[in-house]
Amino acid sequence: MAFQNRRDFLAGSAAFALTACGGGGGGGGTVTPTAVEPTPVNPNPVQTALTFGNASVHDPSVIKSGSTFYVFGSHLAAAKTTDLMNWTKLADGVDNNNALFGNKVTTELAATFAWTTVTGLWAPDVAKLDDGKFYMYYCSCQGTSPLSALGVAVATNIEGPYVNKQIVLKSGMVGVSEDGTTYDATKHPNVVDPQVFKDATGKLWMVYGSYSGGIFIMAIDPATGLPVAGQGYGKHLMGGNHARIEGAYVLYSPTSKYYYLFTSFGGLAADGGYNVRVARSLQPDGPYLDGAGKDMDTVKGAPGTVFDDASITPHGMKLMGGHQFTNAAFETGTALGYVSPGHNSAYYDAATGKYFIVFHTRFPGTGDAHEIRVHEMHLNEDGWLVIAPLRYAPLSLASPAQTADVTAAQAAGTYKLVNHAKDITATSKASIVVTLNADGTVGGTGGMTGTWTHNGSNKVTVVSAGVTYKGVLSRQWNTNSSAFVVSFSALSSGGVALWAIRTAA
């Protein structure tokens, strides 16, 4: 979580103003929005609208216990769901009315709040360890500086009450830091935004960090839930010199054998240009590379800068940023889209082989109000995870029934398409009209041309302006047309994502 509810960031002894920064270019194949709308025909089977129950949890970190999914987030907020569609709020607020800490968080975490000088908690993570207990890795930060503490509390029930075990890391100090050297905010971490995960061998790790010196990883002792001794702050993975990178989360794919490191670039506010990026590694502690082979360990702001977006913009695979799809004539409601989506967690369902991303987002025209969203993810032919363009609802709810398989004939047609580009910007990307013609060409009124091929198993390739995008077709629920519609999400090796939603035959 970035420094929410503040406009300053302290590096050393100087305060730096937080500003919304525009990003660099969008990469090859960027398309220009037009005012032309899709053909006003709804070819999709219409059914009774599905219902969703929304909840606000900032920086949601997901864990499944039994048949229930839980998210824990900043400000000691939590919610739960059994279907990834309808959320029930469990808790909110860092005060003694919050049952997660047995209505005594101010006493349980008194030492933490004394260090950070504020009674506040940022993005936590809850993990179930081998002893069957739930370990909440919490963090608190002063806000205008990286004066932070990261600790762990334990409960026998996932809903609490959690009892503090101890602080495990501190940052922002004047003098000697956790690694024995003088704390330097340009290279040492701000000890917030933890995530604890097991690798393919069962070894336990914690990834963490926000802005300041970047993202770090360290080994965790599964018997105690504490860092293995002698690591200092651990190993650096990404960021530094106060670059706006945070919200690290690692997901392992048993299919691709890669570890995927998700992060959010930019600022979390509605005007901050938050966007989700990913890099991958064959080892849990890196090195993590993007599609161009860039080692993310080297991606950071220029020396002497603060919030240097220009240096980080070209790197990482940008999966999602601010955008809005134009409504077709037959669609109702506010045109779908997100503003500053990010700080995600992710989940792999071993029983179904499905991947999910869970994140918070703001919305067009609603300021900084935010809600949880869940989307399905798929592996493309290059082994990268891509995010389906519409919020998750299981295809089993389709009526009449539909199959997950999308044939080439079914894929051909007209779409509204968003090119997420690579920039860090508060300006949402608008959709254009694109047609996948039956003869394998790409056209439409939006100005995007090229070719497309259906590669079997719902895999699709789009080539435009010399850029190749590898994607996955699926059927997703379109709230504004009350139907499951064909869609695809595709990604270039340069890290530019295309999202497309079928609008007409």
Sequence and secondary structure as in RCSB ss.txt:
>XXXX:A:sequence
MAFQNRRDFLAGSAAFALTACGGGGGGGGTVTPTAVEPTPVNPNPVQTALTFGNASVHDPSVIKSGSTFYVFGSH
LAAAKTTDLMNWTKLADGVDNNNALFGNKVTTELAATFAWTTVTGLWAPDVAKLDDGKFYMYYCSCQGTSPLSAL
GVAVATNIEGPYVNKQIVLKSGMVGVSEDGTTYDATKHPNVVDPQVFKDATGKLWMVYGSYSGGIFIMAIDPATG
LPVAGQGYGKHLMGGNHARIEGAYVLYSPTSKYYYLFTSFGGLAADGGYNVRVARSLQPDGPYLDGAGKDMDTVK
GAPGTVFDDASITPHGMKLMGGHQFTNAAFETGTALGYVSPGHNSAYYDAATGKYFIVFHTRFPGTGDAHEIRVH
EMHLNEDGWLVIAPLRYAPLSLASPAQTADVTAAQAAGTYKLVNHAKDITATSKASIVVTLNADGTVGGTGGMTG
TWTHNGSNKVTVVSAGVTYKGVLSRQWNTNSSAFVVSFSALSSGGVALWAIRTAA
>XXXX:A:secstr
   TT SEEEETTEEEE          TT     S    S   S        B    SS EEEEETTEEEEEEGG
GEEEEESSSSB EEEE  SSTT GGGTT HHHHTHHHHHHHSSS     EEEE TTS EEEEEEEE SSS  EEE
EEEEESSTT   EEEEEEEEES SSB TTSSB  TTTS      EEEE TTS EEEEE BSTT EEEEEE TTTS
SB TT TT EEEE  TT SEEEEEEEE TTT  EEEEEEESBSSTTTB EEEEEEESSTT   B TT  BGGG  
  TT SS HHHHTTSSEEEE SEE    TT  SS  EEEEEEEEEEEEETTTTEEEEEEEEE TTSTT  EEEEE
EEEE TTS EEE SS    GGG SS   S   HHHH EEEEEEE  S   SS EE EEEEE TTSEEE TTS  E
EEEE STTEEEEEETTEEEEEEEEEEEETTTTEEEEEEEEEETTS EEEEEEEE 
